[in-house]
Amino acid sequence: MAEPRPQQKEVLGYEGGTMGVAAVPGSGKTWTLTRLAARLVAEADLEAHQEVLVVTLVNSSVDNFSSRIDALIEQEEMLPDVGYRVCTLHTLAHEIVRARPDLAGLSEDFHVIDDRQSSDILRDVASSWYQSNQSSITGYLTEDISDYKRKEVLADKLPGQVRRVAQNAITYAKSNGLSPEALRGYLRDSGAEMPLAEMAQSIYQGYQQALNVRNAVDYDDLIRHALQVLRIDEELLARLRDQWPYVLEDEAQDSSKIQQQILRRLVGDQENWVRVGDPNQAIYESFTTADPRLLREFVEEADQSPKLAQSGRSQPSIIKLANRTIWWSQEKHPTPEVQGALTKPFIRKTSEGDPQPNPPDRPDRIAFVEGGFTEEEEIEKVASALGPWLEANPEKTCAMLVPVRGMGVAAASHFEDEGIPYTDSLLKTTSQTREAAQRIERVVEYLAEPTSSTRLARCYVQWRSSQVEAAQEKSAQGQSTQSEGENASSGGESETEAAKAEIRETSRLVSQIERPEDYIWPQGRSWLSEVETDLTNEQLSRLETFREKVQYWLELSDLPIGQLIMALGRDFFSDPDRLALVQKFSGLLRRASNYNPEWGLPRLSDELEVIAENERRFEGVGSGEADFDPEDHKGEVTISTMHGAKGLEWDRVHMMGVNDYHFPAAVAGDKFLPEKWFYRDGLNLQAETLAQIDALTGGEPYQEGEATTEARQEYARERIRLFYVCVTRAREELMITTNIGRFEDNRPALIFEEMRKIYDEHIAE
């Protein structure tokens, strides 16, 4: 095992109390935190029921932490999966609420909707409000808009804007424990004209009513309900405190005030709480209640505040550029309110003899390129440089980081045309997790009640659909020419529709079986024999094959749940990505079964349904990015949004589109992505809505426009952190380019210009 650095030893020497650790990019915080967890498990004299709790807000960290801790405690000849628990905060909140749903005003059988379902409900509620209250929002439109453009905005732009404003307001209200009824009371009592807050309250009310009808909660509800349960149920709180005498928190810069309150209650008076993170890496693609200042304050007040400042990731000149970004943001930024965007510590190179030495210093491998390019020309220029580089460096990794997804899609199209190898996995958000979980869940659901013809029919749908998909993939792989592909595509569409029709018809037939056992295990009477005259030969053959498969599944049903899930997964999937997901499902249900030995298949089936419906927030299950490893993509370009690159690193990094639109500095002339051209006075309606809510609930008196100014400053701060994060993704080479935008009116960003000067004066010497 590698020898820890002196700063890492300080963290690993932790015995108790509060400890706040500021960790720079590439400093080995995961390495350190997993070793601390393993040491506490081995040495902290835990009782049989006690665990070290590791909490993270990032799904991808769950499996990573668990596997690393397992490997370390096995070296101590201890049992894996014993003495520690790794989960996301949403998983933790979900379990707390499940323990006492009555205290949250919920029924025992409540369920959690995912982001997609939440968005669908909110879209319907907001659309209904807009149809009846359009005049309440049109007063915010600019007066100089033409009649033609006004019609376009009213039809195409404003409904979506209303939904987004309401969505941010609902998240904000829930994070502050504010119900729609309470907000309505504040509006009634104030008597002030607050049209945006009134709109938000009305949509919030309708949205929450829609959730109540469905007996559902969303992710924001989980967090606030969990805090409510912990405040009321002292016995449950005492039990959890005893179960988790140590709480270790990763990525703490992404925590919100209410999330911090949950963990603070769990640690209690013993305050054995370690928080690790980097406030400089607090970057967000959309509105969030997370606040990096919370971690900064914790670090300042903690009993111990070691810093993980040494990093072996990047070559020295890239480290210098990152540190100069911190210095410039603190000392030289022209907008005083933005100067707190980045904080120390500066990144330090590793010491001589370190097991992870920095790459050799190559100042010439950093470049700032400006040429008045359009977006298309910028992509073409970078692509022309990357083609030869990939050929010369087939064993190295490379990334193109774009400010918005659309630019990444355009780059992928250009790379495709030019024959440049690339992967755009990080641009995609798929339903692969949901589909994989649902496929297996349908079988487990049936095995829990094998006399249900409805559940058997659902099994048929999943089984037959997997066969059709496998056949389509095989056919696609066999296409060798474009014309054959076009013909196959045309024929494939009709074949797909025919397959869907067959699946619907056969599953309807199966759902009408009075006694499924007469089909699966015929004893004298055989349902299949009775209906075979009405079936085609293909249908009969498929139903016979399906029966054999169901018989096999029933024979497996006595296996431990983890083994059962893996066996079912191998029946449905052969590709490594989905089998990896199945392995995650297996681990999750195995853990659930260990914690709840009285649970049978019906209850475990419910747990798998929760996983299927909540792919993005529950432990160990992500949307695809979690499993991405740049080392698996050597010799090709990884195309990613800048935000999607967090936590990753490459040998060569290209930062694209660093102009004053994507990286404004809150100075005169800047344009801001969250501000829409059709609102008067450049108002940011999301920010103005939250300001009205604050004023109603006892905050500063509302003054129109102040919140927009503050939002610009926060956006500029986040953009500086985003620039810093992108710079620190690069190990050896870094290229930063800018463009003039779609309308050819953008300038190089201020941070681009200033960092280029600093590079020319201090780094490239």
Backbone hydrogen bonds, N-H to C=O, Kabsch-Sander energy under -0.5 kcal/mol:
donor,donor_aa,acceptor,acceptor_aa,energy
9,K,5,R,-2.6
10,E,6,P,-1.6
11,V,7,Q,-1.4
12,L,8,Q,-2.7
13,G,9,K,-1.3
14,Y,11,V,-1.8
19,M,273,W,-2.3
20,G,304,Q,-2.3
21,V,19,M,-0.5
21,V,275,R,-3.1
22,A,20,G,-0.6
22,A,306,P,-0.9
23,A,21,V,-0.6
23,A,277,G,-2.5
24,V,308,L,-2.7
27,S,24,V,-1.6
32,T,28,G,-2.4
33,L,29,K,-3.1
34,T,30,T,-2.4
35,R,31,W,-1.4
36,L,32,T,-2.2
37,A,33,L,-2.4
38,A,34,T,-2.5
39,R,35,R,-2.4
40,L,36,L,-2.4
41,V,37,A,-2.3
42,A,38,A,-2.1
43,E,39,R,-2.6
44,A,40,L,-2.4
50,Q,47,E,-1.7
51,E,243,Q,-3.2
52,V,83,G,-2.0
53,L,51,E,-0.6
53,L,246,Y,-2.7
54,V,52,V,-0.6
54,V,85,R,-3.3
55,V,53,L,-0.6
55,V,248,L,-3.1
56,T,87,C,-1.8
59,N,57,L,-0.6
61,S,58,V,-1.4
62,V,59,N,-1.5
63,D,59,N,-0.6
64,N,60,S,-0.9
65,F,61,S,-3.1
66,S,62,V,-2.5
67,S,63,D,-2.8
68,R,64,N,-1.9
69,I,65,F,-2.8
70,D,66,S,-2.7
71,A,67,S,-2.1
72,L,68,R,-1.9
73,I,69,I,-2.7
74,E,70,D,-1.9
75,Q,71,A,-0.9
76,E,72,L,-0.5
76,E,73,I,-0.5
77,E,74,E,-1.8
78,M,73,I,-2.0
82,V,79,L,-1.0
85,R,52,V,-2.6
87,C,54,V,-2.3
89,L,56,T,-1.2
92,L,88,T,-2.2
93,A,89,L,-2.6
94,H,90,H,-2.3
95,E,91,T,-2.2
96,I,92,L,-2.0
97,V,93,A,-2.5
98,R,94,H,-2.4
99,A,95,E,-1.5
100,R,96,I,-1.1
103,L,100,R,-1.0
104,A,100,R,-0.5
104,A,101,P,-1.1
105,G,102,D,-1.4
106,L,101,P,-2.8
110,F,107,S,-1.4
111,H,215,N,-1.8
113,I,217,V,-2.6
118,S,114,D,-2.7
119,S,115,D,-2.5
120,D,116,R,-2.2
121,I,117,Q,-2.3
122,L,118,S,-2.6
123,R,119,S,-2.5
124,D,120,D,-1.8
125,V,121,I,-2.3
126,A,122,L,-3.1
127,S,123,R,-2.3
128,S,124,D,-2.1
129,W,125,V,-2.3
130,Y,126,A,-2.6
131,Q,127,S,-2.2
132,S,128,S,-1.2
132,S,129,W,-0.5
133,N,129,W,-1.8
134,Q,130,Y,-0.6
136,S,133,N,-1.8
137,I,134,Q,-1.5
138,T,134,Q,-1.6
139,G,135,S,-0.6
140,Y,137,I,-1.8
141,L,138,T,-1.8
142,T,678,F,-2.2
145,I,142,T,-0.9
150,R,146,S,-2.8
151,K,147,D,-2.1
152,E,148,Y,-1.8
153,V,149,K,-2.7
154,L,150,R,-2.7
155,A,151,K,-2.0
156,D,152,E,-3.0
157,K,152,E,-0.7
157,K,153,V,-1.1
158,L,153,V,-3.1
161,Q,157,K,-1.9
162,V,158,L,-2.7
163,R,159,P,-1.8
164,R,160,G,-2.2
165,V,161,Q,-2.8
166,A,162,V,-2.4
167,Q,163,R,-2.6
168,N,164,R,-2.2
169,A,165,V,-2.1
170,I,166,A,-2.6
171,T,167,Q,-2.2
172,Y,168,N,-2.5
173,A,169,A,-2.7
174,K,170,I,-2.7
175,S,171,T,-2.2
176,N,172,Y,-0.9
176,N,173,A,-0.7
177,G,174,K,-1.7
178,L,173,A,-3.1
179,S,177,G,-0.7
183,L,179,S,-2.3
184,R,180,P,-2.1
185,G,181,E,-1.9
186,Y,182,A,-2.1
187,L,183,L,-2.1
188,R,184,R,-2.4
189,D,185,G,-2.5
190,S,186,Y,-2.1
191,G,187,L,-1.5
194,M,192,A,-0.9
198,E,194,M,-2.5
199,M,195,P,-2.2
200,A,196,L,-2.6
201,Q,197,A,-2.7
202,S,198,E,-2.3
203,I,199,M,-2.3
204,Y,200,A,-2.8
205,Q,201,Q,-2.6
206,G,202,S,-2.1
207,Y,203,I,-2.9
208,Q,204,Y,-2.7
209,Q,205,Q,-2.1
210,A,206,G,-2.0
211,L,207,Y,-1.9
212,N,208,Q,-2.4
213,V,209,Q,-2.3
214,R,210,A,-1.3
215,N,212,N,-1.3
216,A,211,L,-2.5
217,V,111,H,-1.9
222,L,218,D,-1.9
223,I,219,Y,-1.5
224,R,220,D,-2.0
225,H,221,D,-3.2
226,A,222,L,-2.3
227,L,223,I,-1.9
228,Q,224,R,-2.0
229,V,225,H,-2.6
230,L,226,A,-2.3
231,R,227,L,-1.7
232,I,228,Q,-1.4
233,D,229,V,-3.0
234,E,232,I,-1.3
237,L,233,D,-2.2
238,A,234,E,-2.5
239,R,235,E,-2.1
240,L,236,L,-2.4
241,R,237,L,-2.5
242,D,238,A,-2.0
243,Q,239,R,-2.1
244,W,240,L,-2.3
246,Y,51,E,-0.7
247,V,272,N,-2.6
248,L,53,L,-3.3
249,E,274,V,-3.4
250,D,55,V,-2.8
252,A,276,V,-2.5
254,D,251,E,-1.9
255,S,252,A,-1.6
257,K,289,T,-0.5
260,Q,256,S,-2.5
261,Q,257,K,-1.9
262,I,258,I,-1.6
263,L,259,Q,-1.7
264,R,260,Q,-2.4
265,R,261,Q,-1.9
266,L,262,I,-1.8
267,V,263,L,-2.3
268,G,264,R,-1.4
270,Q,267,V,-0.6
271,E,267,V,-1.0
271,E,268,G,-0.6
273,W,17,G,-1.2
273,W,271,E,-1.7
274,V,247,V,-2.6
275,R,19,M,-2.7
275,R,273,W,-0.5
276,V,249,E,-2.8
277,G,21,V,-2.1
281,Q,278,D,-2.5
282,A,279,P,-1.4
283,I,281,Q,-1.5
291,D,255,S,-1.9
294,L,291,D,-1.7
295,L,291,D,-0.5
296,R,292,P,-1.7
297,E,293,R,-2.5
298,F,294,L,-2.0
299,V,295,L,-2.8
300,E,296,R,-1.9
301,E,297,E,-1.7
302,A,298,F,-1.6
304,Q,18,T,-1.5
308,L,22,A,-2.2
309,A,307,K,-1.1
311,S,348,R,-2.7
312,G,26,G,-1.0
315,Q,731,R,-2.3
318,I,315,Q,-1.0
319,I,315,Q,-1.8
320,K,316,P,-2.6
321,L,317,S,-1.9
322,A,318,I,-2.3
323,N,319,I,-2.6
324,R,320,K,-2.6
325,T,321,L,-1.6
326,I,322,A,-1.6
327,W,323,N,-2.6
328,W,324,R,-3.1
329,S,325,T,-2.2
330,Q,326,I,-1.8
331,E,327,W,-2.8
332,K,328,W,-2.3
333,H,328,W,-1.3
338,V,335,T,-2.1
339,Q,335,T,-0.6
339,Q,336,P,-1.2
341,A,338,V,-1.7
348,R,309,A,-3.2
354,D,351,S,-1.9
365,R,362,R,-2.2
366,I,363,P,-1.4
367,A,734,L,-2.2
369,V,367,A,-0.5
369,V,736,I,-3.0
370,E,368,F,-0.5
378,E,374,T,-2.4
379,I,375,E,-2.3
380,E,376,E,-2.4
381,K,377,E,-2.5
382,V,378,E,-2.4
383,A,379,I,-2.7
384,S,380,E,-2.2
385,A,381,K,-1.2
386,L,382,V,-2.2
387,G,383,A,-2.1
389,W,385,A,-1.3
390,L,386,L,-2.8
391,E,387,G,-1.6
392,A,388,P,-1.9
393,N,389,W,-1.4
396,K,393,N,-1.7
398,C,636,E,-0.7
399,A,652,R,-2.1
400,M,638,T,-2.9
401,L,399,A,-0.5
401,L,654,H,-3.3
402,V,400,M,-0.6
402,V,640,S,-2.5
407,M,404,V,-0.7
408,G,404,V,-1.1
409,V,405,R,-2.2
410,A,406,G,-2.0
411,A,407,M,-2.1
412,A,408,G,-2.4
413,S,409,V,-2.1
414,H,410,A,-2.1
415,F,411,A,-2.8
416,E,412,A,-2.2
417,D,413,S,-2.0
418,E,414,H,-2.1
419,G,415,F,-0.9
419,G,416,E,-0.7
420,I,415,F,-2.3
423,T,637,V,-2.8
427,L,424,D,-1.7
428,K,424,D,-0.7
428,K,425,S,-1.0
430,T,623,S,-0.8
435,E,431,S,-2.7
436,A,432,Q,-2.5
437,A,433,T,-2.6
438,Q,434,R,-2.6
439,R,435,E,-2.2
440,I,436,A,-1.6
441,E,437,A,-2.7
442,R,438,Q,-2.2
443,V,439,R,-0.9
444,V,440,I,-2.4
445,E,441,E,-2.8
446,Y,442,R,-1.7
447,L,443,V,-2.7
448,A,444,V,-1.6
449,E,445,E,-0.6
449,E,446,Y,-1.3
452,S,449,E,-1.8
453,S,451,T,-0.7
456,L,452,S,-1.7
457,A,453,S,-2.2
458,R,454,T,-1.7
459,C,455,R,-1.9
460,Y,456,L,-2.0
461,V,457,A,-2.0
462,Q,458,R,-2.0
463,W,459,C,-2.9
464,R,460,Y,-3.1
465,S,461,V,-2.2
466,S,462,Q,-2.0
467,Q,463,W,-1.5
468,V,464,R,-2.3
469,E,465,S,-2.5
470,A,466,S,-2.2
471,A,467,Q,-2.2
472,Q,468,V,-2.3
473,E,469,E,-2.5
474,K,470,A,-2.1
475,S,471,A,-2.2
476,A,472,Q,-2.6
477,Q,473,E,-2.1
478,G,474,K,-1.1
479,Q,475,S,-0.5
479,Q,476,A,-1.0
485,G,481,T,-2.5
486,E,482,Q,-2.7
487,N,483,S,-2.5
488,A,484,E,-3.0
489,S,485,G,-2.8
490,S,486,E,-2.5
491,G,487,N,-3.0
492,G,488,A,-3.3
493,E,489,S,-1.9
494,S,490,S,-1.3
495,E,491,G,-2.4
496,T,492,G,-2.8
497,E,493,E,-2.1
498,A,494,S,-2.2
499,A,495,E,-2.5
500,K,496,T,-2.5
501,A,497,E,-2.2
502,E,498,A,-2.3
503,I,499,A,-2.6
504,R,500,K,-2.4
505,E,501,A,-2.4
506,T,502,E,-2.8
507,S,503,I,-2.5
508,R,504,R,-1.9
509,L,505,E,-1.9
510,V,506,T,-2.5
511,S,507,S,-2.3
512,Q,508,R,-0.7
512,Q,509,L,-0.9
513,I,510,V,-1.8
518,D,515,R,-2.3
519,Y,516,P,-1.6
520,I,516,P,-2.8
521,W,517,E,-1.8
523,Q,525,R,-0.6
524,G,522,P,-0.5
525,R,523,Q,-1.6
527,W,518,D,-1.8
527,W,525,R,-0.5
530,E,526,S,-1.5
531,V,527,W,-1.4
532,E,528,L,-1.1
534,D,531,V,-1.9
535,L,532,E,-1.3
540,L,536,T,-2.5
541,S,537,N,-2.4
542,R,538,E,-2.5
543,L,539,Q,-2.6
544,E,540,L,-2.1
545,T,541,S,-2.2
546,F,542,R,-3.0
547,R,543,L,-2.0
548,E,544,E,-1.8
549,K,545,T,-1.9
550,V,546,F,-2.6
551,Q,547,R,-2.5
552,Y,548,E,-1.9
553,W,549,K,-2.3
554,L,550,V,-2.6
555,E,551,Q,-1.7
556,L,552,Y,-1.2
557,S,553,W,-0.8
557,S,554,L,-0.7
558,D,555,E,-0.5
559,L,556,L,-2.5
564,L,560,P,-2.4
565,I,561,I,-2.4
566,M,562,G,-1.9
567,A,563,Q,-2.3
568,L,564,L,-2.4
569,G,565,I,-2.5
570,R,566,M,-2.0
571,D,567,A,-1.1
572,F,568,L,-1.4
573,F,569,G,-2.9
579,L,575,D,-2.0
580,A,576,P,-2.2
581,L,577,D,-1.6
582,V,578,R,-2.5
583,Q,579,L,-2.0
584,K,580,A,-1.6
585,F,581,L,-2.4
586,S,582,V,-2.7
587,G,583,Q,-2.2
588,L,584,K,-2.5
589,L,585,F,-2.6
590,R,586,S,-2.3
591,R,587,G,-2.3
592,A,588,L,-2.3
593,S,589,L,-2.5
594,N,590,R,-2.2
595,Y,591,R,-2.3
596,N,592,A,-1.7
599,W,596,N,-2.2
604,L,600,G,-2.2
605,S,601,L,-2.7
606,D,602,P,-1.6
607,E,603,R,-1.7
608,L,604,L,-2.0
609,E,605,S,-1.8
610,V,606,D,-1.9
611,I,607,E,-1.9
612,A,608,L,-2.4
613,E,609,E,-2.2
614,N,610,V,-1.5
617,R,614,N,-1.2
618,F,614,N,-1.4
621,V,618,F,-1.7
627,D,624,G,-0.9
628,F,625,E,-1.8
632,D,629,D,-2.2
633,H,630,P,-2.2
634,K,631,E,-0.7
635,G,396,K,-2.2
636,E,633,H,-1.3
637,V,421,P,-2.2
638,T,398,C,-2.5
638,T,636,E,-0.5
639,I,423,T,-2.7
639,I,637,V,-0.6
640,S,400,M,-2.3
640,S,638,T,-0.6
642,M,402,V,-2.2
645,A,641,T,-0.7
645,A,642,M,-0.8
646,K,643,H,-1.3
648,L,645,A,-2.2
650,W,729,R,-2.4
652,R,397,T,-1.6
653,V,733,E,-1.9
654,H,399,A,-2.5
655,M,653,V,-0.5
655,M,735,M,-3.2
656,M,401,L,-2.6
656,M,654,H,-0.6
658,V,737,T,-2.2
659,N,657,G,-2.1
660,D,747,R,-2.7
663,F,659,N,-2.3
670,D,667,V,-2.0
671,K,660,D,-0.6
673,L,661,Y,-0.6
675,E,672,F,-1.5
676,K,683,L,-0.5
679,Y,676,K,-1.7
680,R,140,Y,-2.6
682,G,679,Y,-1.0
683,L,680,R,-1.9
685,L,683,L,-0.9
688,E,684,N,-2.5
689,T,685,L,-2.1
690,L,686,Q,-1.8
691,A,687,A,-2.1
692,Q,688,E,-2.0
693,I,689,T,-2.0
694,D,690,L,-2.6
695,A,691,A,-2.4
696,L,692,Q,-2.0
697,T,693,I,-1.6
698,G,695,A,-1.1
699,G,694,D,-3.1
706,E,703,Q,-1.8
707,A,703,Q,-0.5
709,T,705,G,-1.9
710,E,706,E,-2.3
711,A,707,A,-2.4
712,R,708,T,-2.1
713,Q,709,T,-1.9
714,E,710,E,-2.2
715,Y,711,A,-2.5
716,A,712,R,-2.4
717,R,713,Q,-2.1
718,E,714,E,-2.5
719,R,715,Y,-2.1
720,I,716,A,-1.7
721,R,717,R,-2.0
722,L,718,E,-2.3
723,F,719,R,-2.3
724,Y,720,I,-2.3
725,V,721,R,-2.6
726,C,722,L,-2.4
727,V,723,F,-2.4
728,T,724,Y,-2.0
729,R,726,C,-1.5
730,A,727,V,-1.4
731,R,650,W,-2.2
732,E,651,D,-2.2
733,E,651,D,-2.5
734,L,365,R,-2.6
735,M,653,V,-2.7
736,I,367,A,-3.0
737,T,655,M,-2.8
737,T,735,M,-0.5
738,T,369,V,-1.1
740,I,373,F,-3.1
744,E,741,G,-1.0
745,D,740,I,-0.9
746,N,740,I,-2.1
749,A,658,V,-2.0
753,E,749,A,-2.2
754,E,750,L,-2.8
755,M,751,I,-2.2
756,R,752,F,-1.9
757,K,753,E,-1.9
758,I,754,E,-2.4
759,Y,755,M,-2.4
760,D,756,R,-2.6
761,E,757,K,-2.4
762,H,758,I,-2.9
763,I,758,I,-0.8
763,I,759,Y,-1.2
764,A,759,Y,-2.8
